[in-house]
Each structure stands twice: as C-alpha cells, then as structure tokens.
C-alpha cells in the first residue's frame, strides 16, 4: 500500500512526532511510505535516517499567498504519485490535503488522526469532515466520543491506542536504577521516592501541581521526595516559582533527552497530571518500564490505568488530592513493586506497537474500501 504521511511541526513536535515515527518504523515493511513534513522539525530529521522511507519537505501554512502555491504543488504531487492513503495529523495539512484532492480522478483516501482534545465544531472542521475525510483515527475513547458528537459522525472512526516497542521499553534492574539515580542526582537516594515526568515542562502538563503538593509536606516527608521533569528548560520565572516553594533541591530539570529511559529508569513513579490530554506517551512509557503512574482524570488519561491497580488517579488540578496521594504512597512504599508489575502487564495488553501497527493497517484498508 502506498501511503503519504503529513505533519505540520517545525520543532520538537512531542507526541505527534513519536506517533508518526512509530508508524514508519513498524510498518515500513508493509507500506510504501512517503513523509512530507517541515524540514526544520525533529520528525523530518529523524525520519530521514529510517530505511525504506522517503522523506520530502512539506509546508502547510495558513497565509493565502503561501497556502495556494503549496496546495497546487501538493495536488500535482498527488496526481503524479497516486497514493492509496494520505494520512494527516494536524489541521493545516488536513486542509491542504482536502483542497489538493478535490476532483482528482485517483484521489487517495484521507485518514486523519486526532491527537488532541480541542473542539471540532468550527466551519473548517465541517468542510474537512464533508469533503476531506474518509476515516478518523481517535487515540482514545474520549477522543472517539468527541468525534461521534461532531461533524465527523458521518465518517468512519477507529479508536487506536498508541503503541510502544516493548523490547525497547523494559523494566530496569536494581543496578541499572542505582546507576541512573547517581547520574541524575549524584547519589543512589535509597531512602527516597522519585517521581518522573517526560511529558515536557509546559505548565499545562500539571507537573507544578506535584511540586506544590510536595511543598506542603512536613520536612521529614518532603526530604524523601525527588521530582524529575524532562523537556525544554523551563523559563526563569518557573524555576523561581519552584525555589519560592522551597523545592529547588527537590526538582531536577534534565532538559530534552534523546532516550526517556535515562530519566525514567531513575524513578519509582511516573506522573502525568495534565489539565488536558487526549493520550500520553509519557504515561505509556512509564507503564512499559514497570512504573506505577500518578495521573489526572483529564481527557483520555483515565483509560491508561485502573486506580489503585497500576497507579493512582486524582481530579484535574486538585492539589489537595495530589498531596494526599503522595502521602499515601510514602506510607505504602511496599505497593510500588506490585503496582509496577501490573503496570508492565497493562502496557503489554494495551500499548504494544505490533497491535498499534496492525490496527492502523486495518484502518487504511477500511478507508480505501469506503
């Protein structure tokens, strides 16, 4: 099957990029892939290193004088290449594909993955649902319900959870964990519980809620907590806020990391306390590494774990609930091993990249048949 994948990100791209790279790596032997993405982005750079994937520059701007030539070039490209599937991952590339495909004798089936929880009630969405979408992929049941209650209700919708290479993400040994802690903190911290987030340092990711909760703890409990937040270096005012809370010696910012295992291996608990979230690779990576996860009940996060089985769930933005849960974890540290084992099983059952690839391939076949 001949597939064009498009993406709009010029920078790091977060989960969108991880999603597309997972598809390209796992399905390149079953599909003939072409990626068209901004050449300044991480996706373009990393995909260019993959075998059996053609990577081309693709721009999807909103300014009329730029967008029209881009759409015309894309139309000529689609006409010449005759793709079976065009798989878009954002709004601008979705719009370009719709406009470029209209009236083509051999137009590709357009598949759109909705990666976020943003509303889909605009006029642009109405047009894309009517003229530019054959099938939608929802990354969680929450997103699937959003689509079912929107203009996209007339399109086919497939809920497909993200997938991870579970051989790559495996539980660390005690020796590996100690080594990772020394590299991260300078010591093994045997008496501490380390909470780790690799979802980024944006405030909307909710990590500051954990910092605020820990700042309330009595000194003897606070001394037993460390927090790692990987991602772009936080702004100076954010670091100042952490210091004002008395947590400068509690929180570590390792920056952007090429391999999240270097961070999560040092941790006992993963956490994703986002204010909004459709699905979270950061959560799934923690589960796959055998870490119980503390999550908010935002968006699709409640589908990731069962409360008090693979981790813990708290209401969105509820610092009191986070504080109480941290206290409970400190009091019942023995449960981490049991919850961690269940977390790994959860990842194997729901977030395996082989299942993700097979479900996506079946979605392509379904879209082509519509």
Residue pairs with C-beta under 8 A, 6 or more apart in sequence:
1 30
1 31
1 32
1 84
1 85
1 361
1 364
1 365
1 368
2 31
2 32
2 34
2 81
2 82
2 83
2 84
2 85
3 31
3 32
3 33
3 34
3 83
3 84
3 85
3 86
3 87
3 364
4 34
4 35
4 36
4 78
4 81
4 83
4 85
4 86
4 87
4 108
5 20
5 23
5 24
5 33
5 34
5 35
5 36
5 37
5 87
5 88
5 89
6 35
6 36
6 37
6 58
6 60
6 86
6 87
6 88
6 89
6 90
6 93
6 96
6 97
7 13
7 16
7 17
7 20
7 35
7 37
7 38
7 41
7 43
7 88
7 89
7 90
7 93
8 37
8 38
8 60
8 89
8 90
8 91
8 92
8 93
9 16
9 17
9 37
9 38
9 41
9 42
9 43
9 90
10 38
10 40
10 41
11 40
11 41
11 42
12 41
12 42
12 232
12 256
13 41
13 42
13 43
14 200
15 115
15 162
15 279
15 280
15 281
16 43
16 89
16 90
16 115
17 41
17 42
17 43
17 46
18 162
18 281
19 89
19 113
19 115
19 139
19 162
19 281
20 35
20 37
20 43
20 47
20 89
21 43
21 46
21 47
21 50
22 162
22 163
22 164
22 165
22 353
22 356
22 357
23 33
23 87
23 357
23 360
24 33
24 35
24 47
24 50
24 53
25 50
25 165
26 163
26 165
26 353
26 354
26 356
26 357
27 33
27 357
27 360
27 361
28 50
28 51
28 52
28 53
29 52
30 357
30 361
31 361
31 364
33 52
33 53
33 54
34 53
34 54
34 55
34 56
34 81
34 83
35 43
35 44
35 47
35 53
35 54
35 55
35 56
35 58
36 56
36 57
36 58
36 74
36 77
37 43
37 44
37 47
37 55
37 57
37 58
38 44
38 57
38 58
38 59
39 57
44 55
44 57
47 53
47 55
48 55
58 74
58 93
59 66
59 70
60 67
60 70
60 90
60 92
60 93
60 95
60 96
61 67
61 70
61 92
62 92
67 96
70 96
71 96
71 99
71 100
72 100
74 96
74 97
74 100
75 99
75 100
75 101
75 104
77 100
78 86
78 100
78 101
78 104
78 107
78 108
79 104
79 106
82 106
82 108
83 108
84 108
84 109
84 364
84 368
85 108
85 109
85 110
85 111
85 364
85 367
85 368
86 97
86 101
86 108
86 109
86 110
86 111
87 110
87 111
87 112
87 113
87 364
88 94
88 97
88 110
88 111
88 112
88 113
89 112
89 113
89 115
90 115
91 124
94 110
94 112
94 128
94 132
94 133
95 124
95 128
95 132
97 110
97 132
98 110
98 127
98 128
98 131
98 132
98 133
99 132
101 107
101 108
101 110
101 132
102 131
109 134
109 135
109 364
109 367
109 368
109 370
110 132
110 133
110 134
110 135
110 367
111 133
111 134
111 135
111 136
111 137
111 363
111 364
111 367
112 128
112 132
112 133
112 135
112 136
112 137
113 136
113 137
113 139
114 120
114 136
114 137
114 138
114 139
114 143
114 146
114 147
114 278
115 139
115 278
115 279
116 143
116 276
116 278
117 142
117 143
117 146
117 276
117 277
117 278
117 299
117 300
120 146
120 147
120 150
120 151
120 152
121 150
121 151
125 150
125 151
125 152
126 151
129 150
129 151
129 152
129 154
129 155
130 151
130 154
133 152
133 155
134 155
134 156
134 367
134 370
135 155
135 156
135 157
135 158
135 363
135 366
135 367
135 370
136 147
136 152
136 155
136 156
136 157
136 158
137 157
137 158
137 159
137 160
137 360
137 363
138 144
138 146
138 147
138 157
138 158
138 159
138 160
139 159
139 160
139 161
139 162
139 278
139 279
139 300
140 159
140 161
140 278
140 279
140 299
140 300
140 303
141 159
141 300
141 303
142 278
142 299
142 300
142 302
142 303
143 159
143 278
143 279
143 299
143 300
144 157
144 159
147 153
147 155
147 157
148 157
156 366
156 367
156 370
158 359
158 362
158 363
158 366
160 356
160 359
160 360
160 363
161 279
161 303
161 350
161 351
161 355
161 356
162 279
162 281
162 284
162 351
162 356
163 351
163 352
163 353
163 354
163 355
163 356
163 357
164 281
164 284
164 285
164 288
164 347
164 351
164 352
164 353
165 353
166 288
166 347
166 348
166 351
166 352
166 353
169 261
169 285
169 288
169 289
169 347
170 288
170 289
170 290
171 289
171 290
171 340
171 344
172 180
172 261
172 265
172 289
172 290
176 265
177 265
177 266
178 188
180 262
180 263
180 265
180 266
181 187
181 188
181 189
181 194
181 266
182 188
183 262
183 266
184 228
184 252
184 254
184 263
184 266
185 226
185 252
185 266
189 226
191 224
192 223
192 224
192 225
192 226
193 224
193 225
193 226
193 268
193 269
193 329
193 330
193 333
193 336
194 225
194 226
194 227
194 228
194 266
194 267
194 268
194 269
195 210
195 225
195 226
195 227
195 228
195 267
195 268
195 269
195 270
195 271
195 294
196 227
196 228
196 229
196 230
196 263
196 264
196 266
196 267
196 269
196 270
196 271
196 286
196 291
197 205
197 207
197 227
197 228
197 229
197 230
197 270
197 271
197 272
197 282
198 230
198 231
198 257
198 260
198 263
198 264
198 270
198 282
198 285
198 286
199 205
199 207
199 231
199 272
199 274
199 280
199 281
199 282
199 283
200 230
200 231
200 232
201 207
201 229
201 231
201 232
201 233
201 234
201 238
201 253
202 231
203 238
204 274
204 275
204 276
205 231
205 272
205 273
205 274
205 275
206 272
206 273
206 274
206 275
206 296
206 298
206 316
206 317
207 227
207 229
207 271
207 273
208 238
208 241
208 242
209 273
209 317
209 318
209 319
209 322
210 227
210 271
210 273
210 294
210 322
210 326
211 227
211 242
211 245
211 247
211 250
211 251
212 245
212 319
212 322
213 319
213 322
213 323
213 326
214 222
214 225
214 227
214 247
214 250
214 323
214 326
215 222
215 245
215 246
215 247
216 319
216 323
217 225
217 323
217 326
217 327
221 327
221 330
222 246
222 250
224 330
225 250
225 326
225 330
226 250
226 251
226 252
227 247
227 250
227 251
227 252
228 251
228 252
228 254
228 263
228 266
228 267
229 251
229 252
229 253
230 253
230 254
230 255
230 256
230 257
230 260
230 263
231 253
231 255
231 256
232 255
232 256
233 253
233 255
234 242
234 253
239 248
239 253
242 248
242 251
254 262
254 263
257 263
260 282
260 285
261 289
264 270
264 285
264 286
264 289
264 291
265 289
267 286
267 291
268 291
268 336
269 286
269 291
269 292
269 293
269 294
269 311
269 329
269 336
270 282
270 283
270 285
270 286
270 287
270 289
270 291
270 292
270 293
270 294
270 311
271 286
271 293
271 294
271 295
272 280
272 282
272 283
272 286
272 293
272 294
272 295
272 296
272 301
273 294
273 295
273 296
273 314
273 322
274 280
274 296
274 298
274 299
274 301
274 316
275 296
275 298
275 316
275 317
276 298
276 299
277 296
277 298
277 299
277 300
277 301
278 299
278 300
279 299
279 300
279 303
279 304
280 295
280 300
280 301
280 304
283 293
283 295
283 301
283 304
283 305
284 304
284 347
284 351
286 293
286 343
287 293
287 304
287 305
287 310
287 343
287 344
287 346
287 347
287 351
288 343
288 344
288 347
288 351
289 344
290 340
290 341
290 343
290 344
291 340
291 343
292 310
292 311
292 312
292 335
292 336
292 339
292 340
292 342
292 343
293 304
293 305
293 310
293 311
293 312
293 343
294 311
294 312
294 313
294 314
294 322
294 325
294 329
295 301
295 302
295 304
295 305
295 311
295 312
295 313
295 314
296 313
296 314
296 315
296 316
296 317
297 313
297 314
297 315
297 316
298 316
301 313
302 313
304 310
304 346
305 311
305 313
305 343
305 346
307 313
309 339
309 342
310 339
310 342
310 343
310 346
311 339
311 343
312 325
312 328
312 329
314 321
314 322
314 325
315 321
329 335
329 336
